[in-house]
Amino acid sequence: MSASGVSYAASAAVYRAGVTTKRTDYRSDIDGLRAIAVLAVLAFHAFPRTVGGGFVGVDIFFVISGYLITGILLEALEQGTFGFGWFYARRIRRIVPALAVVLIACAIFGWFELLPRELMQLCRQIMASVAFVANFEFWNESSYFDGVAESKPLLHLWSLGIEEQFYLVWPLVLWLAWRRRFNLFGLTVAIIVLSFGWSAIEVHIDRIAAFYSPATRIWELLAGALLMQMRPGRRPAWLSWIGLALIAIAIAGFDRYTLFPGYWAALPVVGTALLIATPDGWVNRRVLAQPVLVGIGLISYPLYLWHWPLLSFAHVTGVEDSTGLRVLLLAASFVLAWVTWRLVERPVRAPGALVLKAVALASILVAVGLAALMTYRLDGVATRFPERVRALADYHYNFRSGARLGECWLSETDPYDGFAKECWQARPDARTILLWGDSHAGALYPGLRQAAPPDVDLLEMVRSSCPPVLGLSHVNCIKSNAFVLDEVRRLKPDTVLLFASWPDYSTPPGGPDLTESFERTLADIQAAGVKKIVMLGPAPRWNLALPRLLVSYLVNHPEQQERPERMTFGLASATPSIDAYWREVAARHGVTYVSLLDLLCTAEGCPTGAPGSDELSAWDTAHFTRPMANRVAAGLFAAGALP
């Protein structure tokens, strides 16, 4: 018996999938399982609406990693060859080569293509990745407008942070347990129970923390570690079918709104463990061990590293999105992954000079981090741009000012009834307007507050990525809108003002589900006794964040010395048809419709700046800045659309 309390006697069976009596013998089916994991992640990132649960590929990687690395550590302990320097030198040789190549490539691209604040954000991500604390960096950044996921080229490296933080601790735990003859199996089970329990509770309290915290994720790596301690032994082959089914259910059935990790993470974790535990199962031998999957598994690490920066940079730089483009970018990531594996990883991982290689690789990684730090300290080096566009290139707007974010403007994941009391408080004799919508409504609120007459109380119930349409979108949005309607019935405001980024929910304009749900919403509001419903059409929408678009325009038009007051360049072409569609829907139901395109735009284009202010009209593609919100709100009251 070993120190874990589990027999490690050599098994006589030699499994067809490649398992022999040694812990570290190669298993082709595990490379096939790696391929399933990375393909799921790639599909999710490229086609999130089609493969909504593909993010569980990361959880599959966690289990595989815990299994294999624990096997390496236990074998070294059994043979008396274990050493901390040896282990971490091996980790550096395994992790750093491809990582350094991708980080350097991202830094070079960022230098030539990103605006100063975008480059500063990338530098923070590079520094966090170099220190293997990317999960903490993105945890700290997490808010609706810190930059959407697509604008963070290194977001996917949060998982690498979790792994390496785990491997700072786990070798020491194993070594101590081995030396002290602790029951390692029992200790592993205890930590799994604590971590899983913490995850199940934390996901209801702070979903972001549950996602990024190593404390709520280590049970997934330990599931693989526990499985390694249970070896060897034959298990029913049909367990592999159950494992495959659990993974398939997670990939097909989950989406971004699934309360994850929590209890739901058990599906891909247990499914992966069952597949690893049954190497002689039909699934392992006939599916996972197929050469194509094995080949993808061999390059899965650089493939994982490359794919997301390509997709992210395409989004940031405004390349027109299409299914064809995303397929092309994924194909490019396969090519880059193979080249990285063949020309970088394989030579570095060749036997010999382990310590020298580790020192050299660590030095390269530190140098990349220091370069990122220097660039960050220089505020993204605005001097990369011509002087006349530097102010625009370095544009920054504080959207939180006066917006009641976190109180009356909630995030996607805030509790459905989490609105503060002041969001609906009104004086008994005041006329009331309820603002109901998504983040675009939240950005408009400060302007409405300033423009509202003294005898008007402005109520606000706004949630990001949640249109004011009953029974539509994700579960939290559906529950939130039902709650708002109940408040409408209770409060009976004089006017309900509906505003959202309609193009995000209606492309092509007014799909049947959206139209029918919206019409039911209007009927329910009217049935609640509301005297007037006002619908704002879509705001002018730019194909890129307006600051970036203006920089591009001025760089490409050197004769133009100053920002144009109005511009047609970069306006989204679909917005007018969406505006016309919703105008017709509103007219059919006796709803007051205000076209923001009519209010703000002319034949010369839509405004790029806010009247009487140095601020732009929008800080991203469509959200109003506060001065522009003042302009819009004043127009609504002056035209009589709002009482």
Phi, psi and omega per residue, in radians:
M1 nan 2.405 3.107
S2 -1.519 -3.123 3.134
A3 -1.152 -0.289 3.136
S4 -1.441 -0.186 -3.112
G5 1.476 0.157 -3.130
V6 -2.120 2.388 -3.127
S7 -1.185 2.375 3.074
Y8 -1.994 0.471 3.127
A9 -1.060 2.483 -3.091
A10 -1.135 2.383 3.108
S11 -1.474 2.508 3.118
A12 -1.351 -0.345 -3.078
A13 -1.305 2.410 3.002
V14 -2.014 1.856 -3.010
Y15 -1.265 2.502 -3.105
R16 -1.092 -0.515 -3.125
A17 -1.281 -0.093 3.041
G18 2.053 -0.012 -3.130
V19 -1.424 2.280 3.036
T20 -2.117 -2.781 -3.034
T21 -1.375 -0.254 3.128
K22 -1.522 2.575 -3.130
R23 -1.124 -0.663 -2.961
T24 -1.733 0.202 3.106
D25 -1.103 2.554 -3.074
Y26 -1.190 2.412 3.067
R27 -2.184 1.971 -3.115
S28 -1.137 -0.547 -3.113
D29 -1.170 -0.476 3.103
I30 -1.251 -0.628 3.022
D31 -1.119 -0.656 3.057
G32 -1.093 -0.659 3.094
L33 -1.175 -0.641 3.033
R34 -1.035 -0.703 3.130
A35 -1.087 -0.764 3.091
I36 -1.013 -0.746 -3.111
A37 -1.105 -0.853 -3.066
V38 -1.255 -0.619 3.099
L39 -1.139 -0.636 3.089
A40 -1.104 -0.764 3.138
V41 -1.135 -0.792 3.133
L42 -1.046 -0.774 -3.131
A43 -1.124 -0.688 3.123
F44 -1.131 -0.785 -3.104
H45 -1.196 -0.606 -3.133
A46 -1.485 -0.592 -3.068
F47 -2.387 1.169 -3.020
P48 -1.087 -0.489 3.140
R49 -1.363 -0.390 -3.131
T50 -1.591 -0.741 -3.120
V51 -2.050 1.219 -2.992
G52 -1.118 -0.461 -3.094
G53 -1.827 0.269 -3.108
G54 -1.089 -0.298 3.132
F55 -1.097 -0.303 3.136
V56 -1.214 -0.143 3.029
G57 -0.973 -0.584 3.100
V58 -1.105 -0.694 3.138
D59 -1.159 -0.611 3.050
I60 -1.092 -0.769 3.097
F61 -1.033 -0.723 -3.125
F62 -1.016 -0.822 -3.112
V63 -1.120 -0.794 3.121
I64 -1.034 -0.792 -3.119
S65 -1.076 -0.831 3.127
G66 -1.038 -0.664 3.137
Y67 -1.158 -0.909 -3.041
L68 -1.226 -0.784 -3.093
I69 -1.181 -0.661 3.087
T70 -1.114 -0.637 3.074
G71 -1.074 -0.765 3.111
I72 -1.069 -0.779 -3.105
L73 -1.163 -0.783 -3.114
L74 -1.152 -0.673 3.119
E75 -1.116 -0.713 3.117
A76 -1.148 -0.677 3.107
L77 -1.140 -0.737 -3.141
E78 -1.114 -0.640 -3.088
Q79 -1.562 -0.072 3.132
G80 1.293 0.395 -3.116
T81 -1.881 0.084 -3.067
F82 -1.224 2.438 3.005
G83 -2.717 2.494 -3.097
F84 -1.133 -0.719 3.109
G85 -1.067 -0.751 3.103
W86 -1.033 -0.783 -3.088
F87 -1.141 -0.834 -3.064
Y88 -1.272 -0.497 3.032
A89 -1.120 -0.713 3.076
R90 -1.112 -0.718 3.137
R91 -1.117 -0.738 3.115
I92 -1.076 -0.785 -3.139
R93 -1.107 -0.546 -3.126
R94 -1.408 -0.723 -2.951
I95 -1.630 -0.691 -2.887
V96 -1.302 -0.690 -3.035
P97 -0.937 -0.972 -3.131
A98 -1.165 -0.665 -3.140
L99 -1.071 -0.791 -3.125
A100 -1.096 -0.713 3.127
V101 -1.071 -0.792 -3.111
V102 -1.181 -0.736 3.135
L103 -1.104 -0.732 3.129
I104 -1.133 -0.739 3.117
A105 -1.088 -0.730 3.117
C106 -1.128 -0.707 3.141
A107 -1.117 -0.731 3.129
I108 -1.134 -0.809 3.113
F109 -1.067 -0.773 -3.138
G110 -1.067 -0.658 -3.132
W111 -1.054 -0.709 -3.066
F112 -1.553 -0.379 -2.978
E113 -2.067 -0.397 -3.001
L114 -1.631 2.565 3.015
L115 -1.212 2.830 -3.057
P116 -0.923 -0.823 -3.101
R117 -1.247 -0.555 3.039
E118 -1.140 -0.728 3.120
L119 -1.175 -0.643 3.078
M120 -1.081 -0.737 3.108
Q121 -1.112 -0.730 3.095
L122 -1.087 -0.699 3.127
C123 -1.100 -0.692 3.068
R124 -1.068 -0.734 3.139
Q125 -1.152 -0.684 3.110
I126 -1.122 -0.809 3.137
M127 -1.061 -0.737 3.127
A128 -1.150 -0.640 3.137
S129 -1.217 -0.682 3.099
V130 -1.081 -0.663 3.135
A131 -1.517 0.009 -3.118
F132 0.991 0.756 3.063
V133 -2.253 0.513 -3.100
A134 -1.054 -0.575 3.126
N135 -1.079 -0.662 3.104
F136 -1.235 -0.637 3.104
E137 -1.078 -0.832 -3.108
F138 -1.302 -0.508 3.014
W139 -1.076 -0.784 -3.134
N140 -1.177 -0.574 -3.112
E141 -1.365 -0.335 -2.878
S142 -1.097 1.882 2.914
S143 -2.778 2.918 -2.981
Y144 -1.049 -0.658 -3.030
F145 -1.992 0.368 3.022
D146 -1.259 -0.094 -3.053
G147 2.180 2.090 -3.098
V148 -1.089 2.849 -3.052
A149 -0.931 -0.689 -3.075
E150 -1.131 -0.316 -3.118
S151 -1.639 0.131 -3.130
K152 -1.993 1.651 -3.006
P153 -1.089 -0.381 -3.090
L154 -1.994 0.358 -3.116
L155 -1.002 -0.631 -3.062
H156 -1.167 -0.233 -3.114
L157 -1.378 0.022 3.029
W158 -1.005 -0.640 -3.088
S159 -1.206 -0.594 3.087
L160 -1.145 -0.630 3.066
G161 -1.059 -0.797 3.120
I162 -1.011 -0.831 -3.100
E163 -1.059 -0.857 -3.041
E164 -1.246 -0.532 3.034
Q165 -1.147 -0.670 3.084
F166 -1.081 -0.726 -3.085
Y167 -1.402 -0.058 2.922
L168 -1.327 -0.465 -3.021
V169 -1.848 -0.736 -2.971
W170 -1.080 -0.729 3.094
P171 -1.038 -0.656 3.106
L172 -1.150 -0.725 3.112
V173 -1.065 -0.815 3.133
L174 -1.078 -0.764 -3.113
W175 -1.105 -0.786 3.128
L176 -1.126 -0.752 3.128
A177 -1.079 -0.683 3.134
W178 -1.173 -0.766 -3.125
R179 -1.183 -0.714 -3.055
R180 -1.571 -0.046 -3.127
R181 1.036 0.693 3.013
F182 -1.236 2.773 3.009
N183 -1.369 1.622 -3.051
L184 -1.108 -0.661 3.138
F185 -1.054 -0.835 3.131
G186 -1.133 -0.684 3.112
L187 -1.102 -0.737 3.128
T188 -1.101 -0.771 3.116
V189 -1.053 -0.749 -3.118
A190 -1.085 -0.754 -3.135
I191 -1.180 -0.676 3.102
I192 -1.040 -0.807 -3.125
V193 -1.074 -0.772 -3.128
L194 -1.138 -0.807 -3.107
S195 -1.171 -0.765 3.125
F196 -1.120 -0.741 3.102
G197 -1.081 -0.733 3.111
W198 -1.071 -0.763 3.135
S199 -1.078 -0.764 -3.107
A200 -1.119 -0.555 3.120
I201 -1.462 -0.804 -3.043
E202 -1.126 -0.542 -3.103
V203 -1.119 -0.401 3.082
H204 -1.519 -0.370 -3.101
I205 -1.632 -0.871 -3.106
D206 -2.562 1.662 -3.049
R207 -1.104 -0.622 -3.141
I208 -1.137 -0.767 3.110
A209 -1.085 -0.742 -3.141
A210 -1.085 -0.570 -3.107
F211 -1.300 -0.746 -2.991
Y212 -1.720 -0.253 -3.039
S213 -1.345 2.321 3.059
P214 -1.111 -0.502 -3.119
A215 -1.121 -0.536 -3.120
T216 -1.678 0.044 -3.108
R217 -2.066 -0.335 -3.006
I218 -1.141 -0.399 3.126
W219 -1.075 -0.468 -3.139
E220 -1.230 -0.757 3.055
L221 -1.170 -0.652 -3.131
L222 -1.220 -0.413 3.052
A223 -1.071 -0.721 3.053
G224 -1.185 -0.691 3.112
A225 -1.085 -0.714 3.121
L226 -1.117 -0.714 3.138
L227 -1.090 -0.693 3.105
M228 -1.086 -0.631 3.131
Q229 -1.242 -0.357 -3.117
M230 -1.515 -0.194 3.114
R231 -1.193 2.815 -0.207
P232 -1.581 -3.039 3.113
G233 2.504 2.467 3.126
R234 -1.402 2.482 3.126
R235 -2.254 2.708 -3.107
P236 -0.946 2.263 -3.072
A237 -1.124 -0.450 -3.109
W238 -1.175 -0.253 3.078
L239 -1.091 -0.492 3.132
S240 -1.144 -0.596 3.090
W241 -1.146 -0.705 3.097
I242 -1.116 -0.748 3.117
G243 -1.032 -0.814 3.121
L244 -1.082 -0.698 -3.132
A245 -1.130 -0.720 3.140
L246 -1.100 -0.733 3.109
I247 -1.144 -0.754 -3.131
A248 -1.105 -0.703 3.117
I249 -1.080 -0.739 -3.141
A250 -1.133 -0.804 -3.107
I251 -1.134 -0.742 -3.077
A252 -1.432 -0.515 -2.989
G253 -1.739 -0.379 -3.130
F254 -1.490 2.814 2.961
D255 -2.606 -3.044 -3.040
R256 -1.113 -0.302 -3.101
Y257 -1.702 -0.042 3.062
T258 -1.101 2.385 -3.122
L259 -1.260 1.629 -2.948
F260 -2.308 2.466 0.194
P261 -1.338 -1.246 3.078
G262 0.936 -2.649 -3.111
Y263 -1.088 -0.619 -3.044
W264 -1.113 -0.432 3.134
A265 -1.135 -0.300 3.133
A266 -1.117 -0.487 -3.110
L267 -1.094 -1.013 3.138
P268 -1.187 -0.547 -3.118
V269 -1.201 -0.868 3.120
V270 -1.146 -0.707 3.107
G271 -1.028 -0.762 3.116
T272 -1.136 -0.763 3.139
A273 -1.058 -0.700 3.134
L274 -1.152 -0.666 3.109
L275 -1.180 -0.719 3.108
I276 -1.149 -0.604 -3.063
A277 -1.312 -0.224 -3.068
T278 -2.169 1.156 -3.082
P279 -1.126 -0.348 3.137
D280 -1.646 0.092 3.121
G281 -1.232 2.740 -3.110
W282 -1.048 -0.702 -3.136
V283 -1.046 -0.768 -3.122
N284 -1.167 -0.784 -3.044
R285 -1.312 -0.697 -2.989
R286 -1.726 -0.366 -3.099
V287 -1.960 -1.098 -3.029
L288 -1.163 -0.497 -3.114
A289 -1.534 0.121 3.096
Q290 -1.112 2.446 -3.058
P291 -0.971 -0.665 -3.114
V292 -1.114 -0.821 3.120
L293 -1.139 -0.710 3.121
V294 -1.068 -0.731 3.120
G295 -1.084 -0.740 3.087
I296 -1.136 -0.670 3.119
G297 -1.080 -0.628 -3.135
L298 -1.122 -0.558 -3.140
I299 -1.831 0.275 -3.018
S300 -1.099 -0.617 -3.117
Y301 -1.168 -0.965 3.081
P302 -1.128 -0.502 3.081
L303 -1.126 -0.744 3.075
Y304 -1.094 -0.713 -3.121
L305 -1.164 -0.680 -2.998
W306 -1.427 -0.633 -2.881
H307 -1.122 -0.726 -3.027
W308 -1.255 -0.734 3.052
P309 -0.985 -0.664 3.125
L310 -1.103 -0.834 3.128
L311 -1.119 -0.722 -3.079
S312 -1.185 -0.812 -3.120
F313 -1.142 -0.584 3.063
A314 -1.084 -0.697 3.113
H315 -1.187 -0.797 -3.062
V316 -1.120 -0.693 -3.064
T317 -1.539 0.022 2.981
G318 1.414 0.360 3.029
V319 -1.104 2.318 -3.050
E320 -1.031 2.148 -3.062
D321 -1.316 2.444 3.066
S322 -2.827 2.819 3.086
T323 -1.057 -0.706 3.137
G324 -1.073 -0.715 3.127
L325 -1.108 -0.776 -3.110
R326 -1.124 -0.687 3.067
V327 -1.094 -0.739 3.126
L328 -1.097 -0.725 3.138
L329 -1.170 -0.661 3.082
L330 -1.142 -0.695 3.093
A331 -1.084 -0.708 3.107
A332 -1.117 -0.620 3.135
S333 -1.171 -0.584 3.057
F334 -1.121 -0.761 3.141
V335 -1.100 -0.838 3.136
L336 -1.090 -0.664 3.140
A337 -1.125 -0.764 -3.134
W338 -1.131 -0.766 3.133
V339 -1.073 -0.759 3.130
T340 -1.094 -0.767 3.133
W341 -1.116 -0.765 -3.037
R342 -1.315 -0.732 -3.011
L343 -1.713 -0.293 -3.092
V344 -2.042 -1.023 -3.030
E345 -1.142 -0.890 -3.066
R346 -1.063 -0.820 3.114
P347 -1.080 -0.714 -3.107
V348 -1.190 -0.602 -3.087
R349 -1.460 -0.015 3.088
A350 -1.082 2.603 -3.099
P351 -1.023 2.607 3.036
G352 1.847 2.602 3.038
A353 0.945 0.762 -3.073
L354 -1.041 -0.845 -3.091
V355 -1.141 -0.772 -3.138
L356 -1.066 -0.773 3.116
K357 -1.097 -0.746 -3.123
A358 -1.094 -0.753 3.133
V359 -1.124 -0.769 -3.131
A360 -1.112 -0.763 -3.131
L361 -1.160 -0.738 3.108
A362 -1.092 -0.657 3.129
S363 -1.134 -0.720 3.104
I364 -1.084 -0.762 -3.121
L365 -1.126 -0.725 3.096
V366 -1.100 -0.713 3.128
A367 -1.091 -0.707 3.091
V368 -1.088 -0.755 3.114
G369 -1.108 -0.708 3.134
L370 -1.163 -0.679 3.087
A371 -1.100 -0.698 3.103
A372 -1.143 -0.703 3.117
L373 -1.094 -0.757 -3.141
M374 -1.093 -0.777 3.136
T375 -1.116 -0.675 3.113
Y376 -1.137 -0.752 -3.138
R377 -1.152 -0.394 3.091
L378 -1.600 0.316 3.054
D379 0.997 0.681 3.061
G380 1.344 0.136 3.051
V381 0.912 1.225 3.125
A382 -1.092 -0.347 3.140
T383 -1.153 -0.115 3.027
R384 -1.140 -0.341 -3.059
F385 -1.861 2.692 3.053
P386 -0.994 2.573 -3.031
E387 -0.995 -0.633 -3.050
R388 -1.252 -0.219 3.132
V389 -1.987 0.049 -3.031
R390 -1.106 -0.697 -3.135
A391 -1.082 -0.722 3.093
L392 -1.197 -0.714 -3.138
A393 -1.083 -0.527 -3.103
D394 -1.792 0.345 -3.069
Y395 -1.117 2.375 3.100
H396 -2.505 2.385 -3.107
Y397 -2.254 2.353 3.106
N398 -1.592 1.592 -3.068
F399 -1.254 -0.273 -3.098
R400 -1.285 -0.353 -3.036
S401 -1.054 2.026 3.068
G402 1.259 0.140 -3.010
A403 -1.619 -0.107 -3.130
R404 0.979 0.667 3.116
L405 -1.130 2.318 -3.115
G406 1.511 -0.131 3.116
E407 -1.989 -1.091 3.122
C408 -1.959 -0.209 3.022
W409 -2.033 1.795 -3.033
L410 -1.742 2.808 3.097
S411 -1.439 3.037 3.107
E412 -1.011 -0.632 -2.981
T413 -1.767 -0.060 3.063
D414 -1.083 2.681 3.135
P415 -0.907 2.506 -3.050
Y416 -1.054 -0.494 -3.133
D417 -1.929 0.500 -3.007
G418 -1.482 0.248 3.136
F419 -1.227 2.408 3.115
A420 -1.216 2.735 -3.079
K421 -1.068 -0.615 -3.103
E422 -1.160 -0.180 -3.138
C423 -1.203 -0.415 -3.099
W424 -2.218 0.206 3.119
Q425 -1.320 2.365 -3.125
A426 -2.533 2.637 3.062
R427 -1.265 2.559 -3.080
P428 -1.015 -0.596 -3.053
D429 -1.744 0.125 -3.060
A430 -1.559 2.603 2.920
R431 -1.315 2.511 -3.034
T432 -2.157 2.419 3.022
I433 -2.145 2.177 3.081
L434 -1.770 2.094 3.057
L435 -1.579 2.095 -3.057
W436 -2.278 2.125 -3.140
G437 3.046 -2.752 -3.123
D438 -1.772 -2.755 -3.058
S439 -1.100 -0.458 3.104
H440 -1.159 -0.616 3.035
A441 -1.178 -0.671 3.104
G442 -1.068 -0.651 3.117
A443 -1.243 -0.447 3.137
L444 -1.398 -0.431 -3.020
Y445 -0.907 -0.832 -3.105
P446 -1.006 -0.619 3.096
G447 -1.190 -0.720 3.099
L448 -1.107 -0.698 -3.139
R449 -1.072 -0.703 -3.119
Q450 -1.283 -0.645 -3.030
A451 -1.489 -0.310 -3.051
A452 -1.120 2.386 3.073
P453 -1.064 2.794 -3.087
P454 -1.034 -0.497 -3.078
D455 -1.598 0.214 3.138
V456 -1.963 2.256 3.016
D457 -1.809 2.271 -3.086
L458 -1.763 2.047 3.079
L459 -1.696 2.686 -3.054
E460 -2.551 2.222 3.015
M461 -2.418 1.713 -2.990
V462 -2.210 2.438 3.086
R463 -2.430 2.316 -3.131
S464 -1.065 2.456 3.096
S465 0.982 0.582 -3.099
C466 -2.416 1.706 -3.127
P467 -1.203 2.697 3.138
P468 -1.367 1.115 -3.080
V469 -2.356 2.132 -3.062
L470 -1.222 2.473 3.028
G471 1.252 0.322 -3.079
L472 -2.160 2.688 3.073
S473 1.384 -2.750 -2.996
H474 -1.361 2.937 -2.995
V475 -1.021 -0.768 -3.105
N476 -1.129 -0.631 3.103
C477 -1.169 -0.751 3.129
I478 -1.058 -0.805 3.133
K479 -1.154 -0.673 -3.138
S480 -1.122 -0.782 -3.136
N481 -1.170 -0.613 3.056
A482 -1.107 -0.671 3.095
F483 -1.126 -0.745 3.136
V484 -1.095 -0.743 3.123
L485 -1.075 -0.682 3.067
D486 -1.055 -0.678 3.103
E487 -1.204 -0.601 3.063
V488 -1.079 -0.761 3.120
R489 -1.106 -0.641 -3.110
R490 -1.341 -0.761 -3.034
L491 -1.467 -0.514 -3.083
K492 0.828 1.075 3.126
P493 -1.107 2.677 3.130
D494 -1.161 -0.669 -3.103
T495 -2.356 2.393 2.978
V496 -1.951 2.163 -3.129
L497 -1.851 2.042 -3.099
L498 -1.820 2.218 -3.136
F499 -2.632 2.345 3.123
A500 -2.761 3.006 3.033
S501 -1.438 1.350 -3.021
W502 -0.947 -0.625 3.112
P503 -1.029 -0.480 -3.141
D504 -1.245 -0.362 -3.088
Y505 -2.019 0.082 -3.033
S506 -2.594 1.180 3.054
T507 -2.276 1.927 0.002
P508 -1.185 2.908 -3.023
P509 -0.919 2.253 2.944
G510 1.077 0.894 3.026
G511 -0.878 2.692 -2.997
P512 -0.999 -0.704 -3.134
D513 -1.102 -0.776 -3.130
L514 -1.138 -0.804 -3.102
T515 -1.087 -0.835 -3.129
E516 -1.096 -0.740 3.139
S517 -1.149 -0.685 3.140
F518 -1.166 -0.710 3.121
E519 -1.128 -0.660 3.066
R520 -1.147 -0.652 3.111
T521 -1.086 -0.802 3.111
L522 -1.040 -0.751 -3.138
A523 -1.101 -0.703 -3.140
D524 -1.202 -0.649 3.103
I525 -1.141 -0.769 3.124
Q526 -1.121 -0.688 3.124
A527 -1.153 -0.407 3.125
A528 -1.329 -0.082 3.097
G529 1.655 0.243 3.114
V530 -1.245 2.301 -3.070
K531 -1.305 -0.633 -3.033
K532 -2.516 2.355 3.035
I533 -2.027 2.248 3.102
V534 -2.062 2.269 3.097
M535 -2.025 2.210 3.043
L536 -1.624 2.281 3.076
G537 -1.240 3.132 -3.085
P538 -1.119 2.506 3.047
A539 -1.235 2.737 3.002
P540 -0.922 2.322 -3.014
R541 -2.151 2.272 3.138
W542 -1.780 2.611 -3.122
N543 -1.219 -0.406 3.081
L544 -2.285 2.878 2.989
A545 -0.924 2.323 -3.008
L546 -0.966 -0.754 3.103
P547 -0.997 -0.793 3.132
R548 -1.125 -0.692 -3.128
L549 -1.113 -0.725 3.134
L550 -1.165 -0.680 3.073
V551 -1.056 -0.809 3.131
S552 -1.064 -0.743 -3.132
Y553 -1.092 -0.828 -3.084
L554 -1.214 -0.630 3.097
V555 -1.136 -0.655 -3.118
N556 -1.479 -0.138 3.100
H557 -2.226 1.319 -3.045
P558 -1.090 -0.354 3.101
E559 -1.260 -0.328 -3.139
Q560 -1.542 1.958 -3.058
Q561 -1.536 -0.476 -3.079
E562 -2.208 2.820 3.103
R563 -1.047 2.254 3.078
P564 -1.184 2.468 -3.138
E565 -1.170 -0.632 3.077
R566 -2.275 2.706 -3.050
M567 -2.713 2.384 2.986
T568 -1.701 -0.340 -3.139
F569 -1.058 2.142 3.069
G570 1.488 0.062 3.085
L571 -1.279 2.400 3.124
A572 -1.141 2.200 -3.027
S573 -1.269 -0.386 -3.063
A574 -1.418 -0.283 -3.015
T575 -1.039 -0.782 -3.128
P576 -1.030 -0.696 3.137
S577 -1.195 -0.629 3.078
I578 -1.144 -0.717 3.097
D579 -1.055 -0.803 -3.132
A580 -1.117 -0.677 -3.129
Y581 -1.094 -0.847 -3.073
W582 -1.282 -0.433 3.025
R583 -1.074 -0.741 -3.139
E584 -1.182 -0.740 3.121
V585 -1.065 -0.795 -3.135
A586 -1.080 -0.714 -3.120
A587 -1.099 -0.628 -3.134
R588 -1.142 -0.407 -3.046
H589 -1.961 0.263 3.089
G590 1.164 0.523 -3.121
V591 -1.738 2.408 3.070
T592 -1.260 2.108 -3.107
Y593 -1.946 2.298 3.087
V594 -2.072 2.058 3.087
S595 -1.459 1.993 3.095
L596 -1.208 -0.435 3.050
L597 -1.151 -0.748 3.096
D598 -1.161 -0.644 -3.083
L599 -1.223 -0.624 -2.957
L600 -1.924 -0.523 -2.944
C601 -1.840 2.742 3.084
T602 -2.302 -3.059 3.099
A603 -1.098 -0.390 3.138
E604 -1.429 -0.132 3.124
G605 2.147 -2.974 -3.138
C606 -1.820 2.673 -3.047
P607 -1.166 2.435 3.063
T608 -1.696 -0.268 -3.133
G609 -2.245 2.887 3.116
A610 -1.648 2.379 -3.115
P611 -1.016 2.378 3.076
G612 1.174 0.395 -3.083
S613 -2.598 2.739 3.039
D614 -1.473 -0.105 -3.114
E615 -1.276 2.671 2.993
L616 -1.294 2.966 3.129
S617 -1.318 -0.501 3.115
A618 -2.485 2.558 3.126
W619 -1.623 -0.263 3.068
D620 -2.284 -2.313 -3.113
T621 -1.449 -0.395 -3.057
A622 -2.751 -0.338 -3.093
H623 -1.182 2.239 -3.121
F624 -1.192 2.461 2.885
T625 -1.297 2.923 -3.093
R626 -1.085 -0.788 3.097
P627 -1.051 -0.622 3.115
M628 -1.260 -0.623 3.051
A629 -1.079 -0.656 3.069
N630 -1.052 -0.750 -3.134
R631 -1.106 -0.800 -3.120
V632 -1.128 -0.828 -3.108
A633 -1.086 -0.750 3.106
A634 -1.038 -0.687 3.116
G635 -1.150 -0.644 3.133
L636 -1.141 -0.759 3.136
F637 -1.257 -0.690 -3.109
A638 -1.142 -0.602 -3.125
A639 -1.439 -0.095 3.137
G640 1.434 0.117 3.093
A641 -1.147 -0.602 3.038
L642 -1.969 2.449 -3.058
P643 -1.241 nan nan
